[in-house]
Each structure stands twice: as structure tokens, then as C-alpha cells.
Amino acid sequence: MKILLIEDEDQLSKSILEYLKNEKYSCEVAKNYSNAIEKLESFAYDCILLDITLPDGNGLNLLKFLKEEKKSDGVIIISAKNSLDDKILGLQLGADDYLPKPFHLAELGARISSVIRRRQFKGNSTILINDLEIDTDSKIILFNKKAIDFTRKEYDILLYLSVNKNRIISKNAIAEHIAEDNIDFFDNFDFLYAHIKNIKKKLAKIGAKDCIKSVYGMGYKIEAK
């Protein structure tokens, strides 16, 4: 799952990023309005954490941008501004939730999980892909009720392909989804090939079906019933 944090307070950003990475989310940060626009134009996110008050613009205008571009990213407003007018306007512009500062990180994590379930999994926390079970709350993948030892990147790849099951996903799209802010990943796809190879190896080792199919010259897809 890929999260974009739009927040200009360094200490708060550091705390949120550390917490979310421990929760096995891929995270990026934008510290101002212009940087946020660049990221939103280039990538899709599973959830956006949006501060309204930014040094070079109003965060509510980013909601207008998402609406105009017909983007489906989930949005949680996190802001010290707690007026009823701000909350109502943010929700009217398409935000999924509003969490006033200060807040507990565990509550933020719960809100993110809820938004992602509603947006992508139709309210469910479990995805069944052939003989695999993906628990999006615990962020683990199980085979015969036993967790498979996947890294965070491997989990993210499998989940991303599973959400888009039976669709061909380009290598570029997968790379962008898991790269975070590491642009070195885009020099080539060796890192992606290595992750896919490790996933297939781990599935074969436990006797699970190899559901990831390579489509020559295009990308990958998960074939599921």
C-alpha cells in the first residue's frame, strides 16, 4: 500500500513516516503544495494524508485538483484547523475522513486501514487469490492458514497485482508503486525482476500455485478465478 504524506512539519512528518513504515506501508512525503502537485500528477496513491495549511498553498485546493483529474486516491485530512467549515468543505471536496491534530498514531493507522478497505476492498479486510489469503489489516499473506515470509516489497507487489487481478500491469506501474522516493529504481527493472523471482521461489517452496504470469513486453498479471 502506497501512502503520500503532505505535511510541512518536519518532526510530525518524521514520526508519521516511521510509524507507517513499521506498519509495512510504502510512504512518500511532500512538504509543500507545489511538491504535492508534482507527485499527484505522476503517481496514484492508496491513501493521502493531507494537511490543509501549507507554506505555499491551501491543501483544500489539492482536493479540487484530485476531483478535476478524476483520481480515486483515498484522502484523510490531518490538520490543526478544526473548524466545522473546514471539515465540511473538505468532505464535500472528496476527502474520506478528517483527523484533527494532535492525534495518536494508532488512530491514524486505523483510519488509513478503514479508508483503504472502503476504497479498494469493498469494506473487506481479506482478499482471496486462488489458494492465497491476503490479510490487509495484519499485512500478511497466508497459505493453508500459515503466514508466508514475504518482505514488505514482495507483499506490496502481490497485493497490487491482486487488487488488479486478471489485468496486465506494466512494469513501470509496479515500479512506481513500490519505489517510494528512490528514483534510482527507474534506471532499470532489475530490482523488480529480483522481487518477482523471490516471490515465485517462496510460493513454489510451500506448494502454493504460481499465480503471477509474465506477459512478454508488457508486464505481469495475477490470474485468479
Phi, psi and omega in degrees: 000135186249124183245139171247122176259119178252100189203133183260354178275112187301313184295318179295317178302315181299316180295315181295315181298317180298317179297312184293323177293325174294334177273008175071031171265149169273128188232141170233160180228141172237127186264356179207175184297313184295320178294323179296317178300317179302315182290319181293329177289331188263331189227163172250144183234151177284328177205140178245130175259114193242119170274134182287318186268105180244154185297336184233022179171171179266124181300334179297332177291336175291327175295320177297320179298314179300320180293317180295324181275000180057038177276148186251016179301136174289147183226130171242121176281126174240113188207148175285341177283114187241028179286151180298323181298316179298317182296313181297315181297318179300316179291323178295330180277358174118000177295147180272333186202165181220120182236108182286145174280148355279157179217161176278139181298326179297323178292320177300316179300319179294321179295318179298313179302319181295316180296316181295319177300314182293318186287315191249331188245016178054037177088352181272152176254358182234134177243130177256122178235101184054243182260016178250148177236121180256117178264104186283345175282310180278346181059048176228159177241131185242149172229122186054041177069010178247134182290140177265139184279076177265147171286171180298319180295318179296318177299314181299319180295312181296318180294316180299315178292325181292319177299329180252037185305145180065015174241142177281124179250126183294156177298323178300316182296317179294317180300315179297324183293326186252356188283339188055227182264011183272090184289346178299336180300335188274002175295323177199180183254019182301320181297322180290316178302320181295318179296315180298317179300317180294321178299312181299319180297317180291322177295317180296322184297326182262000177086014178279155180292134175281098187265355180271120181249134177272129179250108190306128177077000184235304182162222183225159173210154172260123176270120182222153180288000000 
